[in-house]
C-alpha cells in the first residue's frame, strides 16, 4: 500500500520518508516569446537560435525554425526543463537547447533540492499530469498559469535517491528509443522491399531477386484468375457479437496483408451467407479516403462458418498462388495505385468490385512466390516482435511512474 510519504516501490538502502514541498518553494517559471512565422528562419545561421515550438514535439515533424538574437531569458539549455502551458498542456521537454515559444514555461529549479532527471519524470508521472491538466481548466484550450503550477504539492526524496530513480527512467527511455528506431528501420525496409522485389510498372523483372530465379514475370488481371463474392447482407446491429459463427472484421482486413490468426468477431450461423475459405482474398470496398480503399488481406485459416463483413468483398483465386506472396503483391504501390484510381465519392469513397477485376498484378513461378512470401512473412513477424517489446517497455515505464513516486492525492493548495 502507498504510505503517506513513501512510494510503493523503492531501491534498497533508502528508508527515509520523502519531504513535502510546494513547487513555489523550489521552482521559478519564465515564459517564452511568440515570433510570427514570417519572422522565423528555416536554416541555422549567425546569431540564430533553434526555436522550440509545438511543432518540435511532433515525432515525425521535420520542420525546424530558427530566430535571430533572442533574449537570454527565453533561451533554454540542455539542463533546463520546459513544459507546455497551453493547448497540449503538460508536455515535458528537456535535453534541448534553443529559444522557447510563448506556449512553454521554463522551469528553473533549485539544484540542491531536486535533480533534473527526477523532476522530468516526476512531472511525467500520471498523478502530476492529472493535476496539471485539472489546474489548466476544462475549456477548449486548457491554460496553466504560474500560480496554479506553484500550488502543486511535490514529495521529494534525498538527492541520492533522486539520482537512482532518474537514472532508471533514463535507461528505460533509451531502451524505448532503441526499439522505436529499430521498428522504424524495419518498416522502412519492408516498404523498400515492396518496391524492389516486385516489377515496377512497365517492367518484367524486379530490381532485387533471389538467386536461382531468372526470366520475365507475367501479368494478369484479377478477373482472369478468380471470382468475387459479397459480404454479409440482411443483418442488423442486434445480429452481431454473439453466435457460433464468425465474420472477418473490417479493421482486421485493413491492418493485415495476411490473416492467419484471429481477426474475427461473433455472429449467428446463416447458411445464406458466403463463407470465407482458405486462400481467399478480402478487399475493403469503402473508406473515408481514396488511399484506403481496396486494401487486400489473404485468409490463411482453415475454419468453418467464417463470413465477411459488409464493407468488404471476397475474391476466390482459381489459379495456384502462394498466400503470402498474394497478400504482399496486392499491397505494392503498383497494385494500390490502380485501386486508388477506382475510388469514387465525396465524403466517403467506394470501389466497384467488378471494375477491380480489371486491375493488373505481376505473377512469377510458384517457387519464387514461396521465397518472396516467406521473406515478407518473417519480416512482418520481426516487426510484430519489436512492436510487442516496445509496448511492454512503455507499459513497464508507466507502471514504474505510478509506483516509484509518492502520490499527492488528497493534498491541495487551491
C-alpha positions in Angstrom: 0.0 0.0 0.0 1.1 3.6 -0.6 2.3 5.2 2.6 1.8 8.9 3.3 5.4 9.8 2.2 6.8 6.6 1.0 6.5 5.2 -2.6 5.1 1.7 -3.3 8.4 0.6 -4.9 11.8 1.8 -3.8 15.5 1.0 -4.2 17.2 -0.9 -1.4 19.1 1.2 1.1 16.6 4.1 1.2 14.2 4.3 4.2 13.6 8.0 5.0 10.3 9.5 4.3 10.0 11.9 1.4 9.7 15.6 2.2 6.7 17.6 1.2 7.2 20.8 -0.8 5.2 23.2 -2.9 6.5 23.9 -6.4 6.8 27.5 -5.4 9.4 26.5 -2.8 12.0 25.2 -5.3 11.0 26.3 -8.9 10.5 29.6 -10.8 8.7 29.9 -14.1 9.6 32.0 -17.0 7.5 32.3 -20.2 8.8 32.2 -23.8 8.2 34.5 -26.7 6.0 34.4 -29.7 7.5 35.1 -33.1 5.4 35.3 -36.2 6.1 32.6 -38.9 7.2 35.2 -41.4 9.9 36.4 -38.9 11.3 32.8 -38.5 14.1 31.2 -40.4 14.3 27.6 -41.7 18.1 27.4 -41.7 20.6 28.0 -38.9 22.8 31.0 -39.1 24.9 33.6 -37.2 23.2 34.8 -34.0 20.2 32.4 -34.6 18.8 30.0 -32.0 16.7 26.9 -32.7 13.1 27.9 -31.9 11.3 25.3 -29.7 7.6 25.2 -30.7 4.8 22.7 -30.5 5.9 21.5 -34.0 9.1 20.3 -32.3 7.0 17.9 -30.1 5.6 16.0 -33.1 7.7 12.8 -33.5 7.6 12.8 -37.3 7.9 16.5 -37.9 10.9 17.6 -40.0 10.1 21.3 -39.7 12.7 23.3 -37.8 12.6 27.0 -37.1 15.3 29.5 -36.0 15.0 33.0 -34.7 17.5 35.8 -34.6 19.2 37.2 -31.4 16.6 36.2 -28.8 16.9 37.5 -25.2 18.9 35.1 -22.9 15.8 35.0 -20.7 14.0 32.9 -23.3 16.8 30.6 -24.2 16.8 27.1 -22.7 19.9 24.9 -22.3 20.0 21.1 -22.1 19.9 21.1 -18.3 16.7 23.1 -18.3 13.2 21.6 -18.1 10.4 23.0 -20.3 6.6 22.4 -20.1 3.8 23.4 -22.4 1.4 25.7 -20.6 -1.5 26.0 -23.1 -3.2 23.8 -25.6 -1.4 20.4 -25.2 -0.7 21.4 -21.6 1.8 19.3 -19.6 4.2 18.1 -22.3 7.6 18.0 -20.7 10.8 18.7 -22.6 14.5 18.6 -21.6 17.9 17.9 -23.2 17.3 20.6 -25.9 18.9 24.0 -26.5 17.1 26.9 -28.1 14.7 29.8 -27.6 11.3 28.6 -26.5 7.8 29.7 -27.7 5.3 31.5 -25.6 3.3 28.2 -25.3 6.1 27.0 -22.9 7.2 27.6 -19.4 10.9 27.2 -18.5 11.0 25.6 -15.0 14.1 27.0 -13.2 14.7 24.6 -10.3 16.9 24.7 -7.2 19.7 22.1 -7.9 20.2 21.5 -4.2 16.6 20.4 -3.8 15.8 18.4 -7.0 17.7 16.7 -9.8 16.8 17.4 -13.4 16.0 13.8 -14.4 13.9 13.2 -11.3 12.0 16.4 -11.9 11.5 15.5 -15.6 10.0 12.1 -14.8 8.1 13.3 -11.7 6.3 15.8 -14.0 5.5 13.0 -16.4 4.0 10.7 -13.7 0.3 10.2 -14.2 -0.7 11.8 -10.9 1.1 15.0 -11.6 -0.1 15.1 -15.2 -3.6 14.7 -14.0 -3.2 17.6 -11.5 -1.6 19.8 -14.2 -4.5 19.2 -16.6 -7.1 19.8 -13.8 -5.5 23.1 -12.9 -5.2 24.1 -16.5 -9.0 24.1 -16.7 -11.6 22.3 -18.9 -12.0 25.0 -21.6 -11.5 24.3 -25.3 -7.9 25.4 -24.9 -6.5 24.5 -21.4 -4.1 27.1 -20.0 -2.0 26.7 -16.9 -1.0 29.9 -15.1 2.1 30.4 -12.9 0.2 30.5 -9.5 -1.7 27.2 -10.2 1.6 25.5 -11.0 3.3 26.8 -7.9 0.4 25.3 -5.7 1.1 21.7 -6.8 2.4 19.5 -3.9 5.6 17.5 -4.5 7.1 14.9 -2.3 10.9 14.7 -2.8 13.4 12.1 -1.5 17.2 12.7 -0.9 19.3 13.7 -3.9 20.9 10.3 -3.9 17.6 8.5 -4.2 16.5 11.0 -6.9 19.6 10.1 -8.9 18.8 6.4 -8.7 15.2 7.0 -9.9 16.2 9.4 -12.6 18.9 7.0 -13.9 16.4 4.1 -14.0 13.9 6.0 -16.1 16.7 7.4 -18.4 17.8 3.9 -19.1 14.2 2.8 -19.8 13.8 5.7 -22.2 17.0 4.7 -24.0 15.6 1.2 -24.4 12.3 2.5 -25.7 14.1 4.8 -28.1 16.2 1.9 -29.4 13.2 -0.2 -30.0 11.4 2.7 -31.8 14.4 3.2 -34.1 14.7 -0.5 -34.8 11.0 -0.7 -35.6 11.2 2.4 -37.8 14.1 0.8 -39.8 12.3 -2.5 -40.2 9.2 -0.7 -41.5 11.3 1.3 -43.9 13.0 -1.9 -45.1 9.6 -3.5 -45.7 8.4 -0.5 -47.8 11.7 -0.6 -49.8 11.4 -4.3 -50.4 7.8 -4.0 -51.5 9.1 -1.6 -54.2 12.2 -3.6 -55.2 11.1 -7.3 -55.0 8.2 -6.9 -57.5 8.5 -5.5 -61.0 7.7 -1.8 -61.4 5.1 -0.6 -63.9 6.2 -1.4 -67.5 9.0 -3.8 -66.3 9.2 -7.6 -66.5 11.7 -8.3 -63.7 12.1 -7.0 -60.2 15.1 -4.9 -59.1 16.0 -7.4 -56.3 15.6 -11.1 -56.8 16.6 -14.3 -55.0 19.4 -16.3 -56.5 18.4 -19.1 -58.9 15.5 -17.3 -60.5 15.6 -15.9 -64.0 13.2 -14.9 -66.8 10.4 -12.4 -67.2 7.4 -12.3 -64.9 3.9 -12.5 -66.3 1.0 -10.1 -65.7 -2.6 -11.0 -65.2 -6.0 -9.3 -64.4 -7.6 -10.2 -61.2 -10.7 -11.2 -63.1 -8.7 -13.7 -65.1 -7.5 -15.6 -62.0 -10.5 -15.7 -59.7 -14.1 -14.8 -58.9 -15.7 -12.3 -56.4 -18.4 -12.7 -53.8 -20.2 -10.3 -51.4 -20.0 -9.9 -47.6 -22.8 -10.1 -45.0 -26.3 -8.9 -46.0 -29.6 -8.6 -44.3 -28.2 -8.1 -40.8 -29.0 -5.5 -38.1 -26.8 -4.5 -35.2 -28.6 -6.9 -33.0 -27.2 -9.8 -35.0 -23.6 -9.1 -34.1 -21.5 -10.0 -31.1 -23.0 -13.5 -30.4 -23.4 -16.9 -32.0 -21.4 -19.9 -33.2 -20.2 -18.4 -36.5 -17.7 -15.6 -37.1 -17.2 -12.8 -39.5 -13.9 -11.1 -40.6 -13.8 -7.5 -39.3 -13.0 -4.5 -41.5 -10.1 -3.4 -39.4 -8.6 -6.9 -39.5 -8.6 -6.7 -43.3 -7.3 -3.2 -43.4 -4.4 -3.8 -41.0 -3.1 -7.2 -42.1 -1.9 -8.4 -45.5 -2.3 -12.0 -44.2 -4.9 -13.1 -41.7 -3.6 -16.3 -40.1 -4.5 -15.5 -36.5 -7.9 -14.5 -35.3 -9.3 -11.3 -36.9 -13.0 -12.1 -36.4 -16.0 -11.3 -34.2 -19.1 -13.4 -33.4 -22.3 -13.8 -35.4 -25.0 -16.4 -35.7 -24.7 -19.2 -38.3 -26.5 -18.3 -41.5 -26.4 -20.7 -44.5 -27.5 -17.9 -46.8 -24.2 -16.0 -46.4 -21.0 -16.6 -48.4 -18.3 -18.4 -46.4 -14.7 -17.3 -46.5 -12.3 -20.1 -47.5 -8.6 -20.8 -47.1 -6.7 -18.7 -49.6 -9.5 -16.2 -50.3 -8.5 -12.6 -50.7 -10.6 -9.9 -48.9 -10.7 -6.4 -50.2 -12.0 -3.3 -48.4 -14.7 -1.7 -50.6 -15.3 1.6 -48.8 -13.4 4.2 -46.8 -13.2 7.8 -45.9 -10.2 8.4 -48.1 -9.4 7.1 -51.6 -6.0 5.9 -50.4 -7.6 3.3 -48.1 -10.0 1.5 -50.5 -9.1 -1.8 -52.0 -6.8 -2.9 -49.1 -6.2 -6.6 -49.5 -5.9 -9.4 -46.9 -5.5 -13.1 -47.6 -7.4 -15.5 -45.3 -4.8 -18.1 -44.2 -7.0 -20.1 -41.9 -9.0 -23.4 -42.2 -12.1 -22.8 -40.2 -15.9 -23.3 -40.9 -18.7 -20.8 -40.7 -16.5 -17.7 -41.4 -18.3 -14.9 -43.1 -17.2 -11.5 -44.4 -18.2 -8.0 -43.1 -20.4 -6.0 -45.4 -17.8 -3.3 -46.1 -15.6 -5.7 -48.0 -15.9 -8.1 -50.9 -14.3 -11.5 -51.2 -12.1 -12.9 -54.1 -11.5 -16.6 -54.6 -8.5 -17.4 -56.8 -9.0 -20.1 -59.4 -5.2 -20.3 -60.0 -2.5 -21.6 -57.7 -0.8 -18.8 -55.6 1.3 -18.7 -52.5 -1.0 -17.0 -50.0 1.8 -14.8 -48.5 3.0 -13.8 -52.0 -0.5 -12.8 -53.0 -1.1 -10.8 -49.7 2.0 -8.7 -50.2 1.9 -8.2 -54.0 -1.6 -6.8 -53.7 -0.2 -4.2 -51.3 2.5 -2.9 -53.6 2.3 0.6 -55.0 1.8 -0.9 -58.5 -1.5 -2.5 -57.4 -2.6 0.0 -54.8 -2.3 2.9 -57.3 -4.8 1.1 -59.6 -7.3 0.7 -56.7 -7.0 4.4 -55.7 -7.9 5.4 -59.3 -11.1 3.5 -59.0 -12.2 5.2 -55.8 -15.3 7.4 -56.2 -17.2 9.5 -53.8 -17.2 12.8 -51.8 -17.4 12.3 -48.0 -16.9 8.5 -48.4 -15.2 6.6 -51.2 -16.2 3.3 -52.7 -14.9 1.0 -55.4 -16.8 -1.4 -57.7 -15.7 -5.0 -57.3 -16.5 -5.5 -61.0 -14.1 -2.8 -62.1 -11.5 -4.0 -59.6 -11.3 -7.2 -61.6 -9.6 -5.3 -64.4 -6.6 -4.5 -62.1 -3.3 -6.0 -63.2 -0.8 -7.6 -60.9 2.6 -9.4 -61.5 3.0 -13.2 -61.3 6.0 -15.3 -61.1 6.6 -19.1 -60.6 5.1 -20.7 -57.5 8.6 -21.4 -56.2 9.7 -17.8 -56.4 6.3 -16.8 -54.9 7.1 -19.0 -51.9 10.5 -17.4 -51.4 9.1 -13.9 -51.6 6.1 -14.8 -49.4 8.4 -16.3 -46.7 10.7 -13.3 -46.7 7.8 -10.8 -46.1 6.2 -13.1 -43.6 9.4 -13.3 -41.5 9.9 -9.6 -41.8 6.4 -8.9 -40.5 6.9 -11.3 -37.7 10.1 -9.4 -36.8 8.2 -6.1 -36.9 5.4 -7.5 -34.7 8.0 -8.8 -32.2 9.6 -5.4 -31.8 6.1 -3.8 -31.6 5.3 -6.1 -28.7 8.6 -5.4 -27.0 8.1 -1.7 -27.4 4.5 -1.9 -26.0 5.8 -3.9 -22.9 8.6 -1.4 -22.3 6.1 1.5 -22.4 3.7 -0.3 -20.1 6.5 -1.1 -17.7 7.6 2.6 -17.7 4.0 3.7 -16.9 3.7 1.2 -14.1 7.0 2.4 -12.6 5.9 6.1 -12.9 2.9 5.1 -10.8 4.8 3.2 -8.2 8.1 5.0 -7.7 6.8 8.4 -6.8 4.8 9.5 -3.8 1.2 10.5 -4.5 -0.1 13.8 -3.5 -3.7 12.6 -3.7 -6.0 14.4 -1.2 -3.5 17.3 -0.8 -4.3 20.5 -2.4 -3.3 24.2 -2.1 -6.0 26.0 -4.0 
